[in-house]
């Protein structure tokens, strides 16, 4: 399964989740638990393989900002909150998931840079400190998935680097993700089962890029939230 194919799965499950969120179809929220672990895994892959990690981070941050009003619109629709003025378009009580993805990617960028110029021990120490700082920042921002979202993105790669054998790094990375998911959904066993399904797709991921249409995947995030909000307003 290529990057393109696994992104399609994450995209579909995310949209189903948001449909369930806006129109109160609770069953669809289970499908949505599959999306974030896949996106977290792909952010890690992006950090490991991008040719320009600074540009990669800027792209994530750019879409975090342009997705915020669509995200707030969708939340307003889901909560039945009327929008009467321009000020009603902004809701600082929660921020979209791109901020979490950016913070997780930033943590990995720092870790990988330190590893490149110093070594494994210093990189591990700085990586863990940066992960804690980014997790705290996610909580302050109230970004989607918060601190545990940052950890699900960054911890699997940092922990798997403790293993020298390349043939088992992938298994350690998946196991670390599973443990993080167990913590995230420790009080919601049904959501945990749905989230762990994502690991099946990660297991069969072959590392190939597939079709190069990455900007489409970025754009669909804000666009589909606007569409769902407009449908809710029309109905």
FENRABEL-V270069 format. One record per backbone hydrogen bond with DSSP energy under -0.5 kcal/mol. CO is the residue of the C=O (numbers start at 1). NH is the residue of the N-H. If there is no record, write none. Layout:
# FENRABEL-V270069
CO,NH + CO,NH
This chain:
# FENRABEL-V270069
1,206 + 1,207 + 2,6 + 3,7 + 4,8 + 5,9 + 6,10 + 7,11 + 8,12 + 9,13 + 10,14 + 11,15 + 12,16 + 13,17 + 14,18 + 15,19 + 16,20 + 17,21 + 18,22 + 19,23 + 20,24 + 20,25 + 24,26 + 25,28 + 25,29 + 26,29 + 27,30 + 27,31 + 28,32 + 29,33 + 30,33 + 31,34 + 32,35 + 32,36 + 33,37 + 34,38 + 35,39 + 36,40 + 37,41 + 38,42 + 39,43 + 40,44 + 41,45 + 42,46 + 43,47 + 44,48 + 45,49 + 46,50 + 52,56 + 53,57 + 54,58 + 55,59 + 56,60 + 57,61 + 58,62 + 59,63 + 60,64 + 61,65 + 62,66 + 63,67 + 65,68 + 67,71 + 68,72 + 69,73 + 70,74 + 71,75 + 72,76 + 73,77 + 74,78 + 75,79 + 76,80 + 76,81 + 77,80 + 82,84 + 85,88 + 86,89 + 87,90 + 89,91 + 91,94 + 95,144 + 96,99 + 96,100 + 97,101 + 98,102 + 99,103 + 100,104 + 101,105 + 102,106 + 103,107 + 104,108 + 105,109 + 106,110 + 107,111 + 108,112 + 109,113 + 110,114 + 111,115 + 112,116 + 113,117 + 114,118 + 114,119 + 119,123 + 120,124 + 121,125 + 122,126 + 123,127 + 124,128 + 125,129 + 126,130 + 127,131 + 128,132 + 129,133 + 130,134 + 131,135 + 132,136 + 133,137 + 134,138 + 135,139 + 136,140 + 137,141 + 138,142 + 138,143 + 142,95 + 143,146 + 145,148 + 145,149 + 146,150 + 147,151 + 148,152 + 149,153 + 150,154 + 151,155 + 151,156 + 154,158 + 155,159 + 156,160 + 157,161 + 159,162 + 160,163 + 164,166 + 165,168 + 165,169 + 166,170 + 168,172 + 169,173 + 170,174 + 171,175 + 172,176 + 173,177 + 174,178 + 175,179 + 176,180 + 177,181 + 178,182 + 179,183 + 180,184 + 181,185 + 183,186 + 185,188 + 188,192 + 189,193 + 190,194 + 191,195 + 192,196 + 193,197 + 194,197 + 194,198 + 195,198 + 196,199 + 197,200 + 197,201 + 198,202 + 199,203 + 200,204 + 202,205 + 208,3 + 209,4 + 211,213 + 213,216 + 213,217 + 214,218 + 215,219 + 216,220 + 217,221 + 218,221 + 218,222 + 219,223 + 220,224 + 221,225 + 222,226 + 223,227 + 224,228 + 225,229 + 226,230 + 227,231 + 228,232 + 229,233 + 230,234 + 231,235
